[in-house]
């Protein structure tokens, strides 16, 4: 069975920026540490997974998407991306393309949505889908036969693994976030309900809708603070369903592609050499990348 790798670029670009010294400078004296780390990450992923098909999804904007039309405060609490990092994003995308990898980026949609759309369009019995990200939100996309791969933590979760790790099934993950919120994305959730309470509610009621339809039962559940949980839900019903909309990954982004278009292409050696020369990259990364040409 062939393997389709769907990579969420941003977490690994950020990780590279904050884990590699910014003393790495290009020919113009600008930091290039994130580019180096991201290209090295792509090499490691490809050589370990050996996929037949691959896509790398980038965020067009890191702090806004169509979700801000629903909830203007979405992601607005985040600190601005350092200029030294934001300046490296375009070169990360160019580097991925030069490695022969299909890349995707769409205005108003996040990388999560592009991955969700590609997974839905291309899911079949002919390929395994591996979603590569450290963002837990993408766990909602996992179906039988899929794998959620948190590469940096070397954690691979199938459908059962997601439930074991988070306490809820992948198809419950949106409701899980709707109840407890998500501080990273500024999704409000229901104030006072944390992961344990959210898991307990979904284990009993299965869905957010069913939780509210049977809200009077909550007081009798063996959940710590059950009576106060009922009140919190009653007071924040609209906010819970708003959070559900915000947490749900779109699977209808404007991406029209066939599986054949995601086949790994030859490395553009000349383009990479020119890029690495400008970035002052040494022989170590060049040697690693040269191995891709023989794969």
C-alpha positions in Angstrom: 0.0 0.0 0.0 1.4 3.4 -0.9 1.9 6.2 1.6 0.6 9.8 1.4 2.5 12.2 3.7 0.7 15.5 4.6 3.0 17.9 6.3 2.0 20.9 8.4 5.0 23.2 7.8 4.6 26.0 10.3 5.2 24.1 13.6 8.5 22.8 12.2 9.6 26.2 10.9 8.9 27.7 14.3 10.7 24.8 16.1 13.8 25.3 13.9 13.9 29.0 14.5 13.8 28.7 18.3 16.1 25.7 18.6 18.9 26.7 16.2 21.1 29.7 17.0 20.3 32.8 14.9 24.1 33.2 14.4 23.5 31.3 11.1 23.5 34.1 8.5 23.0 34.3 4.8 25.0 36.3 2.3 23.2 39.5 3.3 23.8 38.9 7.0 20.2 37.9 7.8 19.3 34.9 10.0 18.6 31.7 8.1 18.4 29.2 11.0 14.7 28.4 10.4 15.4 27.6 6.8 18.3 25.3 7.7 16.3 23.5 10.3 13.2 23.1 8.2 15.1 21.7 5.2 16.8 19.3 7.5 13.5 18.3 9.0 12.0 17.6 5.5 15.0 15.4 4.7 14.6 13.4 7.9 10.8 12.9 7.3 11.3 11.8 3.7 14.1 9.4 4.5 12.3 7.8 7.4 8.8 7.6 5.9 9.8 6.9 2.2 6.4 8.1 0.9 5.2 7.6 -2.6 3.1 10.8 -2.4 3.6 14.0 -0.3 2.2 17.5 0.2 3.5 20.3 2.4 0.9 22.8 3.6 1.9 26.4 4.5 -0.1 29.1 6.2 -0.6 32.2 4.0 -1.2 34.3 7.2 -0.3 33.1 10.6 -2.8 35.1 12.5 -5.9 35.3 10.3 -8.2 33.1 8.3 -11.9 32.8 7.4 -12.4 32.0 11.1 -11.8 35.7 12.0 -15.0 36.5 10.1 -16.8 34.2 12.5 -14.9 35.3 15.6 -12.6 38.4 15.2 -10.6 37.5 18.3 -9.5 34.1 16.8 -5.6 33.9 17.3 -5.5 37.7 17.9 -3.9 37.3 21.3 -0.6 35.9 19.8 2.6 37.9 19.9 3.6 39.1 16.4 6.0 36.7 14.6 9.5 38.0 14.9 10.6 39.7 11.7 13.8 37.6 11.6 11.5 34.5 11.4 8.8 35.8 9.1 11.4 36.8 6.6 12.5 33.1 6.3 9.1 31.6 5.4 9.2 32.3 1.7 12.6 30.6 1.5 11.3 27.6 3.4 8.5 27.3 0.8 11.0 27.7 -2.0 13.3 25.1 -0.5 10.4 22.5 -0.2 9.6 23.1 -3.9 13.3 22.7 -4.8 13.3 19.3 -3.0 10.6 18.2 -5.4 7.8 18.4 -2.9 4.3 19.7 -3.9 3.4 22.7 -1.7 0.0 24.2 -0.9 -1.0 27.6 0.4 -4.4 29.3 0.1 -5.6 32.8 1.1 -8.1 32.7 4.0 -7.4 29.0 4.8 -4.9 27.6 7.3 -2.6 24.8 6.6 -4.8 22.5 8.8 -7.7 23.1 6.3 -5.5 22.3 3.3 -4.4 19.1 5.0 -8.0 18.3 5.9 -9.2 18.9 2.4 -6.4 16.8 0.8 -7.0 14.0 3.2 -10.8 13.9 2.4 -10.3 14.1 -1.3 -7.5 11.5 -1.6 -8.4 9.1 1.2 -8.9 5.6 -0.3 -7.9 2.0 0.1 -4.9 2.6 -2.1 -2.8 4.7 0.3 -2.1 5.2 3.9 -2.5 8.8 5.1 0.2 10.1 7.5 -0.4 13.6 8.9 2.8 15.1 10.2 2.3 17.9 12.8 2.7 18.8 16.4 -0.7 20.5 16.4 -3.1 18.3 18.3 -6.1 19.8 16.4 -5.2 17.7 13.4 -6.0 14.5 15.4 -9.7 15.2 14.4 -8.8 14.1 10.9 -7.6 10.6 11.8 -9.8 7.7 10.4 -9.1 4.0 10.3 -5.8 3.4 8.5 -4.5 6.9 9.1 -1.6 8.0 11.3 -1.0 11.2 13.2 2.8 11.6 13.4 4.2 14.1 15.9 7.7 13.9 14.4 9.6 15.9 17.0 8.3 13.7 19.8 8.5 10.6 17.7 4.9 9.9 18.5 2.7 8.0 16.0 -1.0 7.6 16.8 -3.6 5.7 14.9 -7.3 6.0 15.6 -7.1 4.0 18.8 -3.9 5.8 19.8 -5.6 9.2 19.6 -8.3 8.0 21.9 -5.8 6.5 24.3 -3.6 9.6 24.3 -6.3 12.3 24.5 -9.2 10.4 26.0 -11.6 11.0 23.1 -12.0 9.6 19.7 -10.9 11.6 16.7 -14.5 12.2 15.7 -15.1 13.7 19.1 -12.1 16.0 19.0 -13.9 19.1 17.7 -16.4 18.8 20.6 -13.6 18.2 23.0 -12.0 21.6 22.0 -15.4 23.2 21.9 -15.9 22.3 25.6 -12.5 23.1 27.0 -11.4 25.7 24.5 -7.9 26.2 23.1 -5.7 28.9 24.5 -3.2 28.5 21.6 -5.8 29.6 19.0 -7.9 31.7 21.4 -10.9 29.5 21.1 -13.0 30.4 24.2 -14.7 27.1 25.0 -16.8 26.9 28.2 -15.0 28.7 31.1 -14.2 26.3 33.9 -14.3 23.1 31.9 -10.9 21.5 31.4 -9.7 18.4 29.6 -10.9 15.9 32.3 -14.4 17.3 32.5 -14.6 17.5 28.7 -13.6 13.9 28.3 -16.0 12.8 31.0 -18.9 14.6 29.3 -18.1 13.1 25.9 -17.6 9.7 27.2 -21.1 9.8 28.7 -23.0 11.9 26.1 -20.8 11.2 23.0 -21.4 14.6 21.3 -21.7 18.3 22.2 -25.2 18.3 20.9 -26.3 15.3 22.9 -24.7 16.9 26.0 -26.9 19.9 25.8 -30.0 17.9 24.9 -29.5 15.9 28.1 -28.1 18.6 30.2 -30.3 17.8 33.2 -28.5 14.4 33.6 -25.2 16.1 34.3 -26.0 16.8 38.0 -26.3 13.1 38.6 -23.0 12.1 36.9 -20.0 11.1 39.0 -18.0 14.0 37.8 -16.2 16.4 40.1 -18.3 19.6 40.3 -21.1 18.1 38.2 -23.7 20.7 39.3 -21.5 23.6 38.6 -20.6 22.1 35.2 -24.3 22.1 34.3 -24.5 25.8 35.2 -21.4 26.6 33.2 -22.8 24.9 30.1 -26.2 26.6 30.4 -24.5 30.0 30.7 -22.2 29.4 27.8 -24.2 27.4 25.3 -23.7 29.8 22.4 -20.0 30.1 23.1 -19.6 26.3 23.1 -21.2 26.0 19.6 -19.2 29.0 18.4 -16.0 27.2 19.6 -17.2 24.1 17.8 -17.2 26.0 14.5 -13.8 27.5 15.2 -12.2 24.2 16.1 -13.6 22.2 13.1 -11.0 21.9 10.3 -12.4 22.7 6.9 -12.4 20.0 4.3 -13.7 22.1 1.4 -10.7 24.4 0.8 -10.2 25.4 -2.9 -7.7 22.6 -3.6 -8.3 20.6 -6.7 -5.6 18.0 -7.1 -5.2 14.3 -8.0 -3.1 11.8 -6.2 -0.7 11.6 -9.1 0.1 15.3 -8.7 1.5 14.6 -5.3 4.1 12.0 -6.4 7.6 12.9 -5.2 9.5 14.7 -8.0 13.2 14.8 -8.6 15.3 17.2 -6.5 16.2 20.4 -8.3 19.9 20.1 -7.5 21.0 23.3 -9.3 18.4 25.4 -7.6 19.2 24.0 -4.2 23.0 24.5 -4.7 22.4 28.1 -5.6 20.1 28.5 -2.6 22.5 26.9 -0.2 25.4 29.0 -1.6 23.4 32.2 -0.8 22.5 30.9 2.6 26.1 29.9 3.4 25.0 26.3 4.2 27.9 23.9 4.7 28.6 20.5 3.4 26.6 18.5 6.0 23.2 19.4 4.8 24.3 19.3 1.1 25.5 15.8 1.6 22.2 14.7 3.2 20.1 16.2 0.5 22.3 14.5 -2.2 21.1 11.2 -0.8 17.5 12.1 -1.8 18.5 12.1 -5.5 19.1 8.3 -5.3 15.9 7.5 -3.5 
